[in-house]
Amino acid sequence: MASKNLLTTAQAVAKYGKPNQTGTYLTSIKLPFPLRLAWDKDTKVKTIRVHKLVAAEVLAIFTEILEVYGYEEIVELGIDLFGGSFAYRAMRGGSEWSKHAFGLAIDLDPERNQLKETSKTARFARPEYKKLIDIFYKHGWVSLGREANYDWMHFQKGV
């Protein structure tokens, strides 16, 4: 059974429009601290593209993460390891649009929070990350890990 907090594809299309390859509905936000590409940690990410209707929320999320953890702890915990935001594609293993296609999802630290991991092994299921997940929820976003106990790297706009 799906979580009542997870945005369905139909709800996403109704509120945010149908995804397209050009991402005309996206905007770039300057992050309050640099992220590192998860697969190339020497590459800094200073801006990310998200749906324009959630840009203020995303900026507030990352600003609060910095306030709560401080940059040194963010790096130490790997919260700054960026796995992606906008990606024009279907859900992995499915035919419906991924929330990434809408610019409504962000992946963090994908190496240590892999798709099929559960709370037994996913890094973000540990107590030191509870504040991180709570910050996303405070701003109207959800953790797929908390909601469905898989894909702990994935944060998306909630209902």
Salt bridges, closest charged atoms under 4 A:
GLU57 OE2 - LYS157 NZ 3.02
GLU64 OE1 - LYS138 NZ 3.13
GLU64 OE1 - HIS139 NE2 2.81
ASP80 OD2 - ARG36 NE 2.55
ASP107 OD2 - HIS100 NE2 3.30
ASP107 OD1 - HIS154 ND1 3.24
ASP109 OD2 - ARG112 NH2 2.89
GLU111 OE1 - LYS41 NZ 3.98
ASP134 OD2 - LYS130 NZ 2.55
ASP134 OD1 - ARG146 NH2 2.95
